[in-house]
Amino acid sequence: MSTGALAGLDDRQLEAATALRGPVVVLAGAGTGKTRVITHRIAHGVDTGAYSPQRVMAVTFTTKAAGEMRGRLRAMGVNGVAARTFHAAALAQLNYFWPTLARDTAPAIVDNKVRLLAHAADGIGLDPDVATLRDVASEIEWRKVSMMGIDDYAAARPGGVGRLSVDRVVALQRAYEKLKDERRQLDFEDVLLACAGMLEAEPQVAKAVREQYRHFTVDEFQDVSPLQNRLLELWLGDRRDLCVVGDASQTIYSFAGADARFLLEFPSRYEGARIVRLETNYRSDAAILAVANELMRGRPGALHLEAASPRGDATASDVIPTVTAFEDDRAEARAVAARIAEQIAGGADPGHIAVLYRSHAQSAELVAALSDAGIATTVLGGRRFFDMPEVRQAVMELRAASIAPIESGFVDTVRDILRSRGLTDEPPAAGGALRDAWEARAALLRLAQEAPAGTTLRAFTDELTARAKVHDEPAMRTVTLATLHAAKGLEWDHVHLVGVAEGLLPISYATTFEQVDEERRLAYVGITRAGRTLSLTWSRGVRERQPSRFLREIGSGSLRAGGASARSGAASRRAAPPTASGAARGSARAPR
C-alpha cells in the first residue's frame, strides 16, 4: 500500500481516506480537517491505482475552494482531477455538448439578474425599487433550485415580496423568463436545470459523462439543493462510487434552498453506505468547543467536538469564553476595539483577529471604533483584493518588469515597484483609503517574500494572475470584520462575536422553529471560527434588547462574565448568561 498520501492523518481521517469505494459519508465537524481528508483520499486513490485522475470529479461550492483543492492536489503530485463547483461543471458540459445537440453555440449567461428583472418590470408596467428586485431575484433562485414551476412557487410563497403581491411577483417572474428567452440567455440556475434536462433527455450525453467521470466527491454536502442533488444523481447513474462530506450543524443556507436532509438521510438512500465521523477538532481550545457543543446539544446530526491538543489550561480565566453586556452599540463597539488593542499590544497578529456579526448594518459602528483606536480593518464582502485599483496597477507593473532582465533580486524588484506605488516603511493612519492601499501593497510584498526559493518574477506574476482567477486572496495583517455567513470556512485565533441579542441573533424576522434553528447554526459557525479566545457581547440599546436565547441555552457553565472592557475604561455592564431551568432548556430545543 502506498503511504505517502496517508501521512499525518489521525485514525478517523485515515479511515475516511482509505475508504476508496463508495458510497461513503464523512460527517466532518468544524476544524476536523475535512479538506485534508478529501484531498488525501483522492491522492491515495490515484497512488494505489484505484482512481485515474481524469475520472475523478470533486465538487465544491465556491470557486476559491475548488482552486484550493486543485492546489493541494498538485502539491501532492496529483494533476488532472476536475475540482469544480456544481455550476462550473454543468456549464462545461453544456458548452461541450450544446453545439452538437442544438447545432448552435450555447446561450450566454445573464451577467446581472437584477438589471434584467428591472427591464422585465418596465415591460409590464411595474416600478419596484432595487431592494425589491434583489428579493425577487432571490425568490427566482430559490424556486429554481427547489425545482418548482412558477405556479407551484405561487402556492408555496403566497405572501408576495415587499409591496408586490404574489400575483405581481408571478407576473414579473414570467416576464423575466420571457425576456431571457428572447435574448437567448441563461441565468446561473438555468445552467443546472439545462444540464440536468440534457442528461435526462439525451442518453448518449449521459453515457459520455458517466464514462468520463467514475468517482465523485462532494464537499459541504449539507448545502446541496434539490436541484444540485438531482444533477449529482444524473452524473452518477446507477453507480455508487460517491463520497460526500458535510456537517449538518453548519447548514446556514436553507433560505437559498440548501437541504441538510440529503446529508442526514444519505445512509438510508444509499444502502450499505460507510459512515465515518470526524470529531477531533484541530482548531479550537477545549473551552471554546464546550460552548459550541452545548449550543448544538440535541440537534439532529450534531457532532460532539473534542480538542486535539488544548493549548492551555481550560480553567484559566483568559481561556474561558466570555459574555459581556453593554448599554448601547457604541459602548459595545468601543469595548471590543479596546480589547482588540490589548490583544495586539500583547503580541497577537491583527490578521488573526476577527469581529463577527449577523448583518452588515452592524459593521459601521465597529469600523469607526477600530479606526479611532488606530486599528486597520478589512471588511469581508467589500471589494475583492485583486479588484482593488492599487493591486491591479501593481500587478500590471510587475508583469511588465518581468519581461525584461532584472538586475536586482526578485524580492528586491517587487519591493522597489511597490515602493514606487506608495509602500512606505510605516503605515498611514488606520481608517482611510491610504491605509487600505498600503495594506494591500504590503500583502503583495509578503507573498513575494514567502515565495519558494528560485521563484522568478515571471512565475510570481503568473501565480498572482492564477490566484486572481479563483479569488485566492492573500491574508492581510488587518482585523477582519465579517458577517457570520461570510465567515464560514475561515478561522482566526481570536474571535469577537458581537450583537448576541434577541432581534440580532436570532434576527428579528426568524419567527418559525426552522428559522430560529438556522440562526442557532449561524451562531455555531461563528463560535467554531475561534481558535484561542472567544468573546460574546451584546448591548441593550434604545429598544431594551434582551440577551439572545442562545446564551441561555449555552448556560453559565461554559461562559464567564467578561471583564476586559471594564479594565480598558469602557462603560459597560457585565452579565453572565442566565442559567436556563430544565423546563426552559427543553422547550428551546427540538424533541429528542
C-alpha positions, -999 to +999 in steps of 0.1 A: +000+000+000+012+035-008+015+055+023+027+089+010-009+103+007-018+090+042+010+106+062-001+127+092-037+115+093-054+106+126-072+073+129-106+086+117-091+107+089-072+076+078-104+055+079-121+081+056-091+084+033-088+047+027-125+041+021-119+044-017-151+028-029-185+044-023-210+051-010-192+069+018-204+097+040-179+116+061-196+136+089-169+162+095-173+187+123-158+222+123-120+222+123-116+185+119-096+186+086-123+177+061-104+193+031-073+175+041-093+142+042-108+148+008-075+156-010-056+128+008-084+103-001-082+113-038-044+113-038-044+078-021-068+065-047-045+078-075-014+064-058-029+030-055-043+029-090-079+028-078-085+061-095-074+077-127-072+114-120-091+123-152-120+101-140-124+120-107-148+149-101-145+168-068-174+192-064-172+222-041-194+252-035-171+281-043-145+288-069-120+296-042-125+262-026-121+244-059-089+263-066-076+254-031-084+218-037-066+217-070-036+234-054-034+209-026-037+180-051-009+195-073+013+198-042+008+160-037+017+153-073-019+147-085-029+166-117-060+163-139-087+160-112-118+180-121-123+201-089-152+224-098-183+240-085-216+225-095-222+254-118-187+252-134-191+215-141-226+219-155-216+249-177-186+230-191-209+201-201-234+224-216-207+242-237-193+209-248-225+191-259-248+220-269-232+227-303-237+190-313-273+188-300-286+222-310-263+229-340-256+262-323-235+277-296-247+276-260-267+306-248-250+334-230-251+337-192-271+366-176-245+389-160-269+408-139-302+393-128-314+424-111-309+446-142-327+421-164-355+420-138-357+458-140-361+456-178-388+429-174-406+450-148-406+480-170-421+459-198-452+451-177-456+485-161-441+478-127-416+500-110-402+482-079-372+496-061-338+479-063-342+462-029-374+446-041-358+435-073-330+419-054-355+400-032-374+388-064-341+376-078-335+356-046-370+342-050-363+331-085-331+314-074-349+296-046-377+285-069-354+270-094-330+252-070-361+238-053-372+225-088-405+244-087-425+258-116-439+293-112-474+281-104-460+258-076-440+288-064-471+309-060-488+282-039-457+278-017-450+315-013-484+333-012-472+363+008-456+382-021-424+403-019-423+436-002-451+457-017-456+433-046-485+409-042-478+373-052-497+379-084-474+407-094-443+386-084-456+358-106-462+382-135-427+397-130-411+362-130-429+353-162-418+385-179-383+378-167-383+343-182-398+356-215-372+384-218-344+360-210-356+336-237-359+364-262-323+374-255-312+338-257-297+338-222-295+315-192-291+325-156-270+305-132-298+283-120-308+276-156-273+262-162-280+235-136-316+229-149-304+228-186-276+204-178-300+181-158-325+183-186-299+174-212-287+144-192-323+132-188-333+137-224-301+126-242-290+090-233-258+094-254-248+125-234-255+108-201-234+078-212-205+100-222-205+120-189-207+088-169-178+073-189-157+104-183-163+106-145-163+074-124-156+087-089-174+116-072-166+136-041-189+164-029-178+188-002-202+208+021-229+183+013-252+198+039-256+228+015-268+209-016-302+219-030-328+196-045-316+206-080-279+201-072-287+167-057-307+157-088-278+167-111-254+146-090-278+116-093-278+121-131-240+122-131-238+090-111-265+070-129-268+036-113-233+037-099-225+041-062-189+055-062-197+086-043-182+102-012-200+131+005-186+153+033-205+176+055-218+188+088-255+193+095-247+218+122-232+242+096-263+243+073-267+281+070-282+284+035-316+269+039-331+302+028-314+297-005-326+261-010-300+241+009-314+210+025-294+191+051-317+161+047-296+149+018-267+145+042-286+132+071-305+107+051-276+096+029-272+062+047-308+054+041-308+064+005-275+045-002-278+011+013-246-001+029-230+033+030-199+036+051-202+063+078-171+080+092-173+106+119-146+133+123-150+149+157-114+157+167-110+194+163-076+208+154-086+245+155-101+254+189-093+252+226-115+228+246-133+257+263-145+271+230-156+236+219-176+233+251-196+263+242-202+250+206-212+216+218-236+230+244-253+252+218-260+223+195-267+196+221-296+175+210-298+190+174-303+165+145-269+153+132-249+173+158-213+161+163-195+163+196-163+181+190-132+173+211-100+193+211-070+175+197-045+193+219-058+221+242-033+250+241-037+258+277-055+252+310-092+252+301-100+266+335-077+297+331-097+330+332-082+342+299-092+310+281-128+305+291-151+323+266-167+355+280-200+372+276-204+409+283-234+432+282-233+469+273-258+498+274-256+506+237-240+496+204-213+524+206-202+512+240-201+477+228-180+486+197-156+507+217-151+480+243-144+454+215-119+478+199-102+483+233-100+446+238-085+440+204-060+468+210-049+449+242-046+417+222-024+433+196-003+450+222+001+415+238+016+402+206-015+390+186-013+394+148-041+416+137-047+392+108-056+365+133-084+385+149-120+388+137-152+406+147-182+387+135-219+399+134-252+388+119-258+416+094-237+442+075-256+471+092-237+463+124-203+470+108-203+508+107-201+514+144-173+487+147-153+502+118-154+536+134-144+524+169-115+503+155-104+533+134-105+556+164-083+530+182-058+531+153-066+495+142-067+488+105-096+466+093-108+446+063-145+441+058-153+408+040-178+413+013-163+445+001-140+449-028-121+418-038-084+421-032-074+416-068-101+441-079-085+470-059-071+496-083-037+497-064-034+459-067-043+458-104-018+486-111+010+469-091+004+435-109+005+452-143+038+469-134+052+437-120+042+418-152+058+445-174+090+443-154+091+405-157+096+408-195+130+425-192+160+411-174+162+423-138+195+433-122+184+430-085+169+400-068+133+390-074+120+402-040+140+435-042+124+442-076+089+436-062+098+459-032+111+486-054+080+486-077+057+486-047+076+515-031+072+535-063+034+530-059+033+542-023+045+514+000+063+531+029+081+516+059+054+529+083+017+526+075-006+556+073-032+561+100-059+535+101-094+541+088-088+556+054-082+547+017-045+553+020-042+527+048-062+502+028-039+507-002-008+504+020-021+471+035-028+457+000+007+465-012+022+451+019+003+419+013+018+416-022+053+421-008+047+394+018+036+370-010+069+377-027+089+372+005+072+339+012+076+325-024+097+293-028+134+297-034+142+302-070+109+318-079+112+343-108+094+375-113+075+360-142+065+329-122+054+352-094+032+373-117+017+342-132+009+330-097-008+363-089-029+360-121-039+324-113-049+334-077-070+363-090-090+340-112-100+317-083-103+346-058-075+331-037-067+363-018-037+368+004-040+373+041-040+409+052-025+419+085-057+437+094-085+428+118-113+411+098-149+422+101-174+398+086-209+386+087-215+351+100-223+339+065-191+353+051-170+338+079-180+302+071-149+282+061-125+307+077-107+307+111-089+331+134-071+328+167-093+354+184-130+359+176-153+386+189-189+377+182-210+409+187-247+415+189-257+383+206-291+396+215-327+389+206-335+406+173-300+404+161-290+368+167-315+353+162-325+380+137-359+396+142-376+380+112-367+345+123-400+335+137-405+298+129-388+270+146-368+262+114-357+298+110-345+301+146-327+268+142-308+282+112-299+312+134-285+288+160-264+271+133-251+306+123-241+313+159-224+278+160-204+287+128-193+319+144-182+302+176-163+275+159-142+300+139-123+308+171-090+291+179-077+305+211-101+331+226-138+338+221-158+368+234-195+372+231-211+406+235-245+423+233-260+457+240-294+467+253-298+497+231-327+521+230-351+493+224-341+474+256-329+443+238-327+411+258-298+386+257-301+360+230-318+328+239-287+311+226-268+324+257-294+308+279-290+275+260-253+276+264-256+284+301-232+298+326-212+267+330-193+273+297-191+311+298-178+337+323-188+373+328-164+395+307-142+420+324-117+431+298-138+461+287-140+473+323-102+473+327-099+493+295-122+520+309-152+514+286-186+519+302-202+485+304-225+464+325-212+428+326-236+399+328-232+362+328-259+344+308-288+333+330-289+296+336-320+280+320-341+257+340-346+222+328-380+231+315-368+262+297-339+243+281-362+215+269-387+240+254-359+257+234-349+225+216-365+201+192-379+169+207-353+142+211 
